[in-house]
Amino acid sequence: MHNNVKKLSMAAAIAAVGCASQAHAGGYQINEQSVSGQGYGHAGRSSNVHDATIVFGNPAGMSFLDRAQISVGGTYLNPKTNISNVEASRTLDSGVALGGLPSGSQIPVGGIPGTNEGDMVPGTLVPFAFYAHPVNERLAFGFGVYAPFGSKTDYEDSFQGRYFGNYTEVTVMSAQPTVSYRFNDQWSVGAGITFNRIDGELRRQLPSEAGFNAAGDVDSRVEGDDDAWGYNLGVIYQPVPETTFGLTYRSKVDYTLDGTFVARDPAGNVVRADDSASLDLTTPETINFSVTQQMSDRFKLMFGASWVRWSRFDQILVQGGAGDTITQEQQDYSNSWAFATGGEYQLTPTLALRAGLTLDYTPTSDEHRSVRIPSDDRRIFSLGAGWSPTPDLTLDVAYSYLTERGTHVEQERADLLASPATGGLPVGGATYSADYKNEAHGFGAQLTYRF
């Protein structure tokens, strides 16, 4: 029983680290690094040079800024989830159910007590800060602090799918010094180095008896962290003053998460503990291309496309301190695309209005979709405005509504319950299936000051 507690909880918890490294772009990758860009759906992320948030969008754009400036802000995300058509059952080895030895096949033996309240993702503020400093007409430096990846899900204690994961919190924070050089009126390049910090806490429950009652569950959790380096590259081409093309590449980042694991019974007694579990995790590289077209003195249109190499996440391999394999599971993520279009209209000399639409395709597969990250393809509708009461100061606000295609989660484990009579071999498991419908509201505000 104790050995299975360790293996199973580590497997599910570490799986969530990989999945959670994706929060609102193609799975759970975070898009919220600019509120001015949020207003037009980030359609011109690599080509629309508006303020210091271009440090993230495309480092080449800093040399197109006319003076030093700082942009700070954040987006508050308020997700909503509805869970329906739930089926959850306990399974038991057919031989053990008849009072004999394990036969190797399991049969349903009843339901799992529990609830499915939904709304398991709490509201979260995603902050950012950027500074850009043109040295002269050609050279510029910048710095940014932001969150490129992150996720949090927190189900109720009695959640019926708790044996597949009931709590996930993973945060990646990045600090990025950046340089940009402009060759002439048409071409500019940029590069940045990122220092990245990942922290995570993940939990799941394990049954301690055949009734699978929540009050008797073992609480298992793992915590881990690591630091790692990455980089990004950008280029801007402006063939004529009215047309700007931008291309940005953000590198993969390799982590080795060193974690501590502990499992406690309902009385708080430690059932099992291990401080040597580890996981090699790679967050994928991304490519963004966008074009900004000035249609008139007041109106411009933008289009963007992003590609993420999620196929790097094809399996979970968790190892113990001696190099032994604790678990190995297939994930089968696929590379994903997102497309956005948006526009900005300068209503008055001090007020700009924005709107955008984004189509975001999930990297998850139907076969391996988890209760931790039950996401699917998304549509995001955005509105925004920028108000500049003085040439030195701009306040940007934005609102986004995200709606996902309804999706289905179906999971099964046969190794949740062990029997002393069989030498600790697993004899019981669980199944969980449900339909999920997700949506989210995003409220952003940003202040830019020019020196």
C-alpha positions in Angstrom: 0.0 0.0 0.0 2.7 2.5 1.0 4.8 1.9 -2.1 1.7 2.3 -4.3 0.9 5.6 -2.5 4.3 6.9 -3.4 4.2 5.8 -7.0 0.7 6.8 -7.8 0.7 10.2 -6.2 4.0 11.1 -7.8 2.7 10.0 -11.2 -0.4 12.1 -11.1 1.2 15.1 -9.4 4.2 15.3 -11.8 1.9 14.9 -14.7 0.2 18.1 -13.7 3.5 19.9 -13.8 3.9 19.1 -17.4 0.3 19.9 -18.3 0.2 23.0 -16.2 3.1 24.5 -18.0 0.8 25.5 -20.8 -2.4 29.2 -18.8 -4.4 30.9 -21.6 -2.9 30.2 -25.0 -3.0 26.7 -26.4 -3.7 24.8 -23.3 -2.4 26.8 -20.3 0.4 28.9 -21.6 -0.1 32.5 -20.3 -0.7 35.3 -22.9 -1.1 38.1 -20.4 2.0 40.2 -20.8 0.4 43.3 -22.3 -2.9 45.0 -21.7 -2.6 47.3 -24.7 -2.1 44.2 -26.8 -4.9 42.4 -25.0 -7.3 44.9 -26.4 -6.8 43.7 -30.0 -6.4 40.1 -29.1 -2.6 40.2 -29.2 -2.9 40.1 -33.0 0.1 42.5 -33.5 2.3 41.0 -30.8 5.5 40.9 -32.9 4.8 43.9 -35.2 2.8 46.6 -33.3 5.3 48.8 -31.5 3.2 50.7 -29.0 4.9 50.8 -25.6 7.5 49.0 -23.4 5.6 45.7 -23.5 7.3 45.2 -26.9 10.2 43.9 -24.8 8.2 40.6 -24.6 6.3 40.9 -27.9 9.4 41.4 -30.0 12.7 42.7 -28.7 13.6 44.1 -32.1 10.8 46.7 -31.6 12.5 48.6 -28.8 14.7 50.4 -31.3 11.5 51.8 -32.9 10.6 53.6 -29.7 11.4 57.3 -29.6 12.2 57.6 -25.9 12.6 55.7 -22.6 9.4 54.3 -21.0 8.1 51.9 -18.5 4.9 49.8 -18.7 3.4 48.1 -15.6 0.1 46.3 -15.2 -1.8 43.1 -15.0 -4.8 41.1 -16.0 -7.2 39.5 -13.5 -8.5 36.2 -14.9 -11.9 34.9 -13.6 -12.6 31.4 -15.0 -15.8 29.5 -14.7 -16.3 25.7 -15.2 -19.4 23.6 -15.4 -19.1 19.8 -14.9 -21.9 17.5 -16.1 -22.8 13.9 -17.1 -20.4 12.5 -14.5 -19.8 8.8 -14.1 -17.4 7.6 -11.4 -17.0 4.0 -10.2 -14.7 1.8 -8.1 -13.2 -1.3 -9.7 -11.9 -4.5 -8.1 -10.0 -7.4 -9.4 -12.6 -10.0 -10.4 -10.6 -12.8 -8.6 -10.4 -10.9 -5.4 -14.0 -9.9 -5.6 -14.9 -13.6 -5.5 -12.6 -14.3 -2.5 -9.7 -15.7 -4.5 -6.4 -14.6 -6.0 -6.0 -11.7 -8.4 -7.1 -12.6 -12.0 -5.6 -9.5 -13.7 -8.9 -8.0 -14.8 -11.1 -5.6 -12.9 -14.9 -5.1 -12.7 -17.1 -2.2 -11.5 -18.2 -2.8 -7.9 -20.1 0.5 -7.2 -19.9 4.2 -7.4 -17.4 6.6 -5.8 -19.0 9.0 -3.2 -18.4 12.6 -4.0 -19.4 15.9 -5.6 -18.7 17.9 -8.8 -19.1 21.5 -8.0 -16.9 22.9 -10.8 -15.4 26.4 -10.8 -12.2 24.8 -9.6 -9.9 27.5 -11.0 -9.7 30.5 -8.6 -9.5 34.0 -9.8 -5.8 35.0 -10.5 -4.0 38.3 -11.1 -1.2 38.0 -13.7 1.2 41.0 -13.3 4.0 42.3 -15.5 6.5 45.1 -15.7 8.7 46.3 -18.7 11.3 49.0 -19.2 12.7 50.1 -22.6 15.5 52.6 -23.1 16.6 53.8 -26.6 20.3 54.8 -26.3 20.3 56.4 -29.8 18.5 56.1 -33.1 19.8 52.5 -33.6 20.5 50.9 -30.2 18.1 50.2 -27.4 18.1 48.2 -24.1 15.2 46.8 -22.1 14.2 44.6 -19.2 11.0 42.7 -18.3 9.5 40.7 -15.5 6.5 38.5 -16.4 4.8 35.1 -16.1 5.0 33.0 -19.3 3.5 29.8 -17.8 1.2 29.0 -14.9 -1.8 27.2 -13.7 -4.0 26.6 -10.7 -6.9 24.2 -10.1 -8.4 23.6 -6.7 -11.3 21.1 -6.5 -13.4 20.6 -3.4 -12.3 17.9 -0.9 -15.1 15.6 -1.9 -14.5 15.9 -5.6 -15.4 12.5 -7.3 -12.3 12.7 -9.5 -9.9 13.4 -6.6 -8.0 10.2 -7.2 -6.8 11.6 -10.5 -5.8 15.0 -9.1 -7.5 17.6 -6.9 -5.0 20.5 -6.5 -2.5 22.0 -8.9 -0.5 25.2 -8.6 2.5 25.9 -10.9 4.1 29.3 -11.5 6.9 30.3 -13.8 8.3 33.8 -13.5 10.8 35.2 -15.9 13.3 38.1 -15.9 14.5 39.2 -19.3 17.3 41.7 -20.1 17.1 42.6 -23.8 19.0 44.5 -26.5 17.8 45.8 -29.9 19.7 47.2 -32.9 18.1 49.0 -35.9 20.2 48.8 -39.1 18.1 51.3 -41.1 14.5 52.5 -41.5 13.4 49.1 -42.6 15.3 46.4 -40.5 15.7 45.9 -36.8 16.8 42.8 -34.7 16.7 42.0 -31.0 17.7 39.4 -28.5 16.9 38.7 -24.9 18.1 36.2 -22.2 15.5 34.9 -19.8 16.1 33.7 -16.3 13.2 31.5 -15.3 12.0 30.2 -11.9 9.4 27.4 -11.6 7.6 26.5 -8.4 4.8 24.0 -8.0 2.6 22.2 -5.5 0.4 19.3 -6.6 -1.9 17.1 -4.7 -4.1 14.1 -5.2 -6.1 11.7 -2.9 -5.7 7.9 -2.5 -8.2 5.5 -1.0 -7.3 3.7 2.1 -10.2 1.2 2.1 -12.5 -0.4 -0.4 -15.4 2.0 0.2 -13.4 5.0 -1.3 -14.9 7.4 1.3 -13.3 10.8 1.2 -13.0 10.9 5.0 -10.6 8.0 4.9 -8.4 9.2 2.0 -4.7 9.5 2.1 -3.6 13.0 1.1 -0.5 12.9 -1.1 1.4 16.0 -2.4 4.6 16.9 -4.1 6.5 20.2 -4.2 9.3 21.1 -6.5 11.3 24.0 -8.0 14.1 24.8 -10.3 15.9 27.7 -12.1 16.8 27.6 -15.8 17.9 29.9 -18.7 16.4 30.5 -22.1 16.4 33.2 -24.8 14.3 34.9 -27.4 15.1 36.5 -30.8 13.1 38.9 -32.9 13.2 40.8 -36.2 11.1 43.6 -37.6 10.9 44.5 -41.3 9.1 47.7 -42.4 9.2 47.9 -46.2 7.1 51.1 -46.1 6.1 53.3 -43.1 2.5 51.9 -43.2 3.4 48.2 -43.1 5.3 46.4 -40.4 6.2 42.7 -40.3 7.4 41.0 -37.1 8.8 37.6 -36.2 9.7 36.4 -32.8 11.2 33.1 -31.5 11.2 32.1 -27.9 13.4 29.1 -26.9 12.5 26.0 -25.0 13.6 25.9 -21.4 14.9 22.8 -19.7 14.1 22.2 -16.1 15.0 19.5 -13.6 12.5 19.7 -10.8 13.8 18.4 -7.5 10.8 17.7 -5.3 9.7 16.5 -1.9 6.8 14.1 -1.5 4.7 13.3 1.5 1.5 11.3 2.1 -0.5 11.6 5.2 -3.5 9.7 6.6 -6.7 11.6 7.8 -5.1 11.9 11.3 -2.1 13.7 9.9 0.3 10.8 10.3 3.0 10.5 7.7 2.4 7.3 5.6 5.3 7.9 3.2 7.8 10.6 2.6 10.6 11.0 0.0 12.8 14.0 -0.7 14.6 12.7 -3.8 12.0 12.5 -6.6 12.8 14.4 -9.8 11.4 15.2 -13.2 13.0 16.5 -16.3 10.6 19.0 -17.9 10.9 21.1 -21.0 8.6 24.0 -21.7 8.3 24.3 -25.5 9.6 26.9 -28.0 7.2 29.3 -29.6 7.2 31.2 -32.9 5.0 34.3 -33.4 4.5 36.1 -36.7 2.4 39.2 -37.1 1.7 42.1 -39.5 0.5 45.6 -38.7 -1.0 47.7 -41.5 -1.8 51.4 -41.1 -5.0 51.8 -43.2 -5.4 55.5 -42.5 -4.1 58.2 -40.1 -6.6 56.9 -37.5 -7.1 53.2 -38.3 -4.8 50.2 -38.4 -5.3 46.4 -38.7 -3.3 43.5 -37.3 -3.0 39.8 -37.9 -0.9 37.3 -36.0 -0.2 33.6 -35.9 1.6 31.6 -33.2 3.0 28.1 -33.2 4.0 26.1 -30.1 6.0 22.9 -30.2 4.0 21.0 -27.6 5.1 17.7 -29.1 8.1 17.9 -26.8 5.7 16.8 -24.1 5.0 13.2 -25.1 5.6 11.4 -21.9 6.1 11.7 -18.1 9.2 10.1 -16.6 9.5 10.4 -12.9 12.7 9.0 -11.3 13.7 8.3 -7.7 17.0 9.2 -6.1 18.7 6.0 -7.2 17.7 6.5 -10.8 14.9 4.0 -10.7 11.8 4.7 -12.7 8.8 5.6 -10.5 6.4 5.9 -13.4 6.3 6.5 -17.1 3.1 7.6 -18.8 2.3 8.7 -22.4 0.8 12.2 -22.9 0.8 12.5 -26.7 0.6 16.3 -26.9 0.6 17.8 -30.4 2.0 21.0 -31.8 -0.6 23.8 -31.7 -1.5 27.0 -33.5 -3.3 30.2 -32.5 -4.5 32.9 -34.9 -5.6 36.4 -34.1 -6.9 39.5 -35.9 -7.6 42.9 -34.4 -7.7 46.6 -35.0 -7.2 50.0 -33.4 -9.0 53.2 -34.1 -7.8 56.6 -32.9 -11.1 58.2 -32.0 -9.5 61.4 -30.7 -5.9 62.6 -30.2 -6.0 61.2 -26.7 -8.3 58.1 -27.0 -7.8 54.9 -29.0 -10.3 52.1 -29.2 -9.4 48.4 -29.9 -11.0 45.1 -30.6 -9.8 41.6 -31.5 -10.6 37.9 -32.0 -8.4 35.0 -31.3 -8.8 31.3 -32.2 -6.6 29.1 -30.0 -6.2 25.4 -30.6 -5.5 23.0 -27.7 -2.4 20.6 -27.7 -4.2 18.1 -25.5 -5.5 14.8 -26.9 -8.9 13.2 -26.2 -7.3 10.0 -25.0 -5.1 11.6 -22.3 -7.1 14.7 -21.2 -7.0 15.1 -17.4 -9.2 16.5 -14.7 -6.2 18.7 -13.8 -6.3 20.5 -17.2 -9.7 19.8 -18.9 -9.2 22.3 -21.7 -10.1 22.3 -25.4 -10.1 24.7 -28.4 -10.9 28.3 -27.5 -12.3 31.5 -28.9 -11.4 34.8 -27.3 -13.2 38.1 -27.9 -11.4 41.3 -26.7 -12.1 45.0 -26.4 -9.8 47.7 -25.2 -9.0 51.4 -25.0 -5.9 53.5 -24.5 -6.2 57.0 -23.0 -3.3 59.4 -23.1 -4.1 62.6 -21.0 -0.6 63.8 -21.7 2.1 62.8 -24.2 4.1 61.2 -21.3 1.3 59.1 -19.8 -1.0 56.4 -21.2 -3.6 54.3 -19.3 -4.7 51.1 -21.1 -7.7 48.9 -20.2 -9.0 45.8 -21.8 -11.7 43.1 -21.4 -11.6 39.6 -22.9 -14.2 36.8 -22.9 -12.9 33.3 -23.4 -15.1 30.4 -24.3 -14.0 26.8 -24.9 -15.6 24.1 -26.9 -17.2 21.6 -24.6 -14.8 18.8 -23.8 -14.9 15.3 -22.3 -12.6 13.8 -19.7 -12.3 10.0 -19.3 -9.7 8.5 -17.0 -9.1 5.1 -15.5 -6.6 3.7 -13.0 -6.4 0.1 -11.9 -3.7 0.4 -9.3 -5.1 2.7 -6.6 -5.9 0.0 -3.9 -3.5 -2.7 -2.8 -4.1 -5.8 -0.7 -1.7 -7.2 2.0 -3.0 -10.7 1.0 -1.4 -10.3 -2.5 1.9 -8.9 -1.2 0.9 -5.3 -1.8 -0.1 -5.9 -5.5 -2.8 -3.5 -6.8 -6.2 -5.0 -6.8 -8.6 -2.0 -7.1 -8.9 1.1 -9.1 -11.3 3.9 -10.2 -12.8 5.4 -13.3 -14.0 8.9 -13.8 -15.7 10.5 -16.8 -17.4 13.9 -17.2 -18.2 16.7 -19.6 -16.5 20.0 -19.0 -17.5 23.5 -20.3 -15.0 26.3 -19.5 -15.2 30.0 -19.9 -13.2 33.0 -18.5 -13.3 36.7 -18.2 -10.1 38.8 -18.2 -9.9 42.4 -16.9 -6.7 44.2 -17.6 -5.2 47.6 -16.7 -1.8 49.0 -17.7 0.1 52.3 -17.0 2.8 53.5 -19.4 5.1 56.5 -18.5 7.5 58.0 -21.0 10.6 59.8 -19.9 
